Amino acid sequence: MQKMDSNTIYGNGRRYNGDEVIYRTFNKGLTWDSVAISGPNVYLGISFLNKDTGFVSGFDGNNFHIWKTINGGVTLVSITNSIGDGTIFFLKYKINGEYYGWCCHGGNMYKTTNSGNNWFQVGGAGSLWQLEFINENTGFATTGGVDMQKTTNGGLNWISYVMPTGNGIVVNDIKNFKVINSNIIYGDYGTRQLPNNSLRGIIWKSTNGGVNWGYQQPDTASPYMVYSGIEFSDSLNGWSYNIHTTNGGGPIIYTDISNNSITLPNTFVLKQNYPNPFNPTTTIEFSIPKDSYVKLKIFDITGKTVFYVINDFLLYAGNHKYTIDAFNTLGLSSGVYFYRLEATQRNKNNNVFTETKKMLHIK
């Protein structure tokens, strides 16, 4: 699916009778029509520049193609019959009077700098699930596996950033994603096991251009084990499968917690963070004498939760520490913040320990 403006959305799919179609709406999705091309064409990706002009990748039964349309998909004209077996993406603005585009074929990346008339290979990113560029240099791609790929040189080279594990995450795949700006990216298809053993979908979020990732846990009463499809109209308002947010999804949970010692402590202890004051990172150490479900959250002076370090995750008895870099990646302002540790018995009957300490972030 591709949103063109506040009214126009394009998508591609297949009817129950096998016809490949391009779906269109021009009234914010209230009604849809479709345009179908006769013959054995299989559409694998679409990328529209505006309401009328777009590109389609696919297969005609004999060759892979990239087709171009200037009438909203009603007519498709082949502009190449040598590539087109994967997703396709075009920037919607011109560079030196031409549109730049990228297409996946045979596990390799191809690029055009003259509006699709000629294509050349620039690098290998694998068989892609989704591809998106924010300018002529910076782009992102997923294969449906555990990593987000990023290029900063127009697709020539790609760096993989693996999605996090821990804190009950049992599936750390990412498929669909939405780039809000050069820093903020959302993704779907992760799964987390809750303390009651139920499986619930999570939404991935990066605040530093895909380098580091945390996750957001939508309503745990929702029965969905995975969310598929993600779209945002701005940084606050977004949708995925049967869920909607108006505040950017809320706090981000990070999972890089480590056991600091094999010596079992006798009591619960929450230590003062160090260094303090700090910029940009600080470390929190704590001890739990028995296996406990733990929450460790950061909140501001108004009491608003900024992010969770751990959110209701079973930790074994021991000494633990966590080095926080989220103040930097989230772009948080200088000032007084607080961190609170809450530990609950493994049987979840009673909260056995709560303590709060103050920290000072400076820039």
VENFEN-V520520 format. One record per pair of residues at least 4 apart in sequence whose C-alpha atoms are under 6 Angstrom apart, sorted by sequence separation. I is the first residue (numbers start at 1). J is the second residue. D is the distance in Angstrom with one decimal. If there is no record, write none. Layout:
BEGIN
[[I:J:D] [I:J:D]]
END
This chain:
BEGIN
[[4:8:5.3] [14:18:5.9] [15:19:5.3] [25:29:5.4] [49:53:5.6] [59:63:5.7] [69:73:5.4] [94:98:4.9] [104:108:5.7] [112:116:5.4] [134:138:5.9] [151:155:5.5] [165:169:5.4] [180:184:5.4] [193:197:5.6] [194:198:5.4] [206:210:5.3] [233:237:5.8] [239:243:5.8] [245:249:5.5] [299:303:5.7] [300:304:5.6] [326:330:5.6] [327:331:6.0] [344:348:5.9] [4:9:5.6] [14:19:5.6] [48:53:5.8] [49:54:5.4] [59:64:4.4] [94:99:4.7] [104:109:4.8] [133:138:5.8] [180:185:5.7] [193:198:5.6] [232:237:5.7] [239:244:4.5] [299:304:5.3] [327:332:5.2] [345:350:5.8] [3:9:4.4] [14:20:4.5] [48:54:3.7] [58:64:5.6] [59:65:5.9] [69:75:5.8] [103:109:5.9] [112:118:5.8] [133:139:3.8] [142:148:5.3] [151:157:5.9] [179:185:4.5] [193:199:4.5] [206:212:5.9] [232:238:4.0] [238:244:5.7] [299:305:4.2] [344:350:5.8] [2:9:5.6] [13:20:6.0] [14:21:5.8] [25:32:4.6] [47:54:5.6] [58:65:5.5] [69:76:4.9] [103:110:5.2] [112:119:4.7] [132:139:5.6] [151:158:4.7] [178:185:5.7] [192:199:5.7] [206:213:4.7] [231:238:5.6] [238:245:5.3] [275:282:5.7] [298:305:6.0] [299:306:5.0] [344:351:4.2] [2:10:5.1] [13:21:5.6] [24:32:5.5] [47:55:5.2] [57:65:5.8] [68:76:5.4] [102:110:5.5] [111:119:5.3] [132:140:5.4] [141:149:5.1] [150:158:5.4] [178:186:5.2] [192:200:5.4] [205:213:5.7] [231:239:5.3] [237:245:5.5] [274:282:5.5] [298:306:5.6] [343:351:6.0] [344:352:5.4] [1:10:5.7] [12:21:5.8] [24:33:5.4] [46:55:5.7] [57:66:4.5] [67:76:5.5] [68:77:5.2] [91:100:5.8] [102:111:4.4] [111:120:5.4] [131:140:5.9] [140:149:5.6] [150:159:5.3] [163:172:5.8] [177:186:5.5] [191:200:5.7] [205:214:5.6] [230:239:5.7] [237:246:4.4] [274:283:5.4] [298:307:5.6] [343:352:5.8] [1:11:4.2] [12:22:4.4] [23:33:5.9] [24:34:5.8] [46:56:4.4] [56:66:5.6] [67:77:5.1] [90:100:5.8] [101:111:5.6] [110:120:5.3] [131:141:4.5] [140:150:4.6] [149:159:5.4] [177:187:4.1] [191:201:4.5] [205:215:5.6] [230:240:4.5] [236:246:5.2] [273:283:5.4] [343:353:5.1] [11:22:5.7] [12:23:5.7] [23:34:4.3] [45:56:5.7] [56:67:5.1] [67:78:4.2] [90:101:4.1] [101:112:5.2] [110:121:4.2] [130:141:5.5] [139:150:5.7] [149:160:4.4] [176:187:5.7] [190:201:5.9] [191:202:5.7] [204:215:4.4] [229:240:5.4] [236:247:4.6] [273:284:4.7] [297:308:4.3] [342:353:5.7] [11:23:5.0] [22:34:5.4] [45:57:5.1] [55:67:5.6] [66:78:5.8] [67:79:5.6] [89:101:5.6] [100:112:5.5] [109:121:5.8] [110:122:5.6] [130:142:5.4] [139:151:5.3] [148:160:5.7] [176:188:5.7] [190:202:5.3] [203:215:5.5] [236:248:3.9] [297:309:5.5] [342:354:4.5] [10:23:5.7] [22:35:5.3] [44:57:5.5] [55:68:4.5] [66:79:5.9] [89:102:5.3] [100:113:4.6] [109:122:5.7] [129:142:5.4] [138:151:5.5] [147:160:5.9] [148:161:5.2] [203:216:5.1] [228:241:5.8] [235:248:5.9] [296:309:5.3] [341:354:5.6] [10:24:4.8] [21:35:5.5] [43:57:5.9] [44:58:4.9] [54:68:5.9] [66:80:5.5] [88:102:5.8] [109:123:5.1] [128:142:5.7] [129:143:4.7] [138:152:4.4] [147:161:5.3] [174:188:5.5] [202:216:5.8] [227:241:5.3] [271:285:5.6] [296:310:5.0] [341:355:5.5] [9:24:5.9] [21:36:4.4] [43:58:4.4] [54:69:5.4] [65:80:5.4] [88:103:4.3] [99:114:5.9] [108:123:5.8] [109:124:5.3] [128:143:4.4] [129:144:5.8] [137:152:5.0] [147:162:4.2] [174:189:5.2] [188:203:5.1] [202:217:5.1] [271:286:5.8] [295:310:5.1] [340:355:5.6] [9:25:5.4] [42:58:5.3] [53:69:5.5] [65:81:4.3] [87:103:5.9] [98:114:5.1] [99:115:4.4] [108:124:4.0] [137:153:4.7] [146:162:5.7] [147:163:5.6] [173:189:5.8] [187:203:5.9] [270:286:4.4] [295:311:4.6] [340:356:4.2] [8:25:5.5] [42:59:5.0] [53:70:4.2] [64:81:5.4] [87:104:5.8] [98:115:5.5] [107:124:6.0] [108:125:5.9] [137:154:4.0] [146:163:5.7] [173:190:5.4] [187:204:4.7] [269:286:5.4] [295:312:5.0] [339:356:5.6] [8:26:4.4] [41:59:5.4] [52:70:5.2] [63:81:5.9] [64:82:5.8] [65:83:5.7] [66:84:5.5] [86:104:4.8] [136:154:5.7] [172:190:4.9] [186:204:5.5] [269:287:4.9] [294:312:5.0] [339:357:5.6] [7:26:5.1] [41:60:4.2] [52:71:4.8] [64:83:5.4] [65:84:5.0] [86:105:5.6] [107:126:4.0] [171:190:5.2] [186:205:4.5] [268:287:5.3] [293:312:5.3] [294:313:5.4] [338:357:5.6] [7:27:4.8] [40:60:5.5] [52:72:4.2] [64:84:5.1] [85:105:5.1] [107:127:4.8] [171:191:4.8] [185:205:5.7] [268:288:4.8] [293:313:5.1] [338:358:4.4] [7:28:4.3] [40:61:5.7] [64:85:6.0] [84:105:5.7] [170:191:5.8] [185:206:5.2] [293:314:4.3] [337:358:5.9] [338:359:5.7] [83:105:5.7] [169:191:5.9] [170:192:5.4] [184:206:5.5] [267:289:5.4] [292:314:5.6] [337:359:5.2] [169:192:4.1] [184:207:4.5] [201:224:5.9] [266:289:5.4] [292:315:5.6] [336:359:5.9] [168:192:5.2] [183:207:5.0] [200:224:5.7] [201:225:4.5] [265:289:5.1] [291:315:5.8] [336:360:4.7] [168:193:5.0] [183:208:4.5] [200:225:4.2] [201:226:4.0] [291:316:4.3] [335:360:5.8] [58:84:5.3] [146:172:5.6] [183:209:4.0] [199:225:5.3] [201:227:5.7] [291:317:4.8] [335:361:5.3] [57:84:4.7] [58:85:5.7] [146:173:4.2] [182:209:5.6] [290:317:4.4] [334:361:5.0] [145:173:4.8] [146:174:5.9] [289:317:5.0] [334:362:4.6] [288:317:5.2] [334:363:5.9] [144:174:5.6] [288:318:5.6] [144:175:4.3] [287:318:5.8] [123:155:6.0] [287:319:4.3] [122:155:5.9] [123:156:4.6] [142:175:5.9] [286:319:5.9] [122:156:4.7] [123:157:6.0] [286:320:5.4] [191:226:5.8] [285:320:5.6] [216:252:5.3] [285:321:4.1] [301:337:5.9] [189:226:5.3] [215:252:5.5] [284:321:5.5] [300:337:4.6] [189:227:5.4] [214:252:5.7] [215:253:5.2] [284:322:5.3] [299:337:5.9] [35:74:5.8] [188:227:5.7] [189:228:5.9] [214:253:5.3] [283:322:5.5] [299:338:5.4] [188:228:5.8] [214:254:4.7] [283:323:4.1] [298:338:5.7] [282:323:5.6] [298:339:4.5] [44:86:5.8] [45:87:4.6] [47:89:5.3] [282:324:5.4] [297:339:5.6] [45:88:5.6] [49:92:4.9] [281:324:5.4] [297:340:5.6] [281:325:4.8] [296:340:5.6] [296:341:4.6] [295:341:5.8] [295:342:5.1] [280:328:5.5] [294:342:5.7] [294:343:4.6] [293:343:5.6] [292:343:5.8] [293:344:5.1] [292:344:5.4] [176:229:5.8] [292:345:5.2] [264:318:4.9] [292:346:5.0] [251:306:5.8] [252:307:5.1] [253:308:4.7] [254:309:5.2] [251:307:4.5] [253:309:5.7] [261:319:5.4] [260:319:5.2] [260:320:4.7] [259:320:4.5] [260:321:6.0] [258:320:5.9] [258:321:5.9] [257:322:5.2] [277:360:4.7] [278:361:5.3] [279:362:5.7] [277:361:5.7] [167:255:5.8] [166:255:5.6] [208:329:5.7] [207:329:5.8] [207:330:5.9] [167:313:5.5]]
END
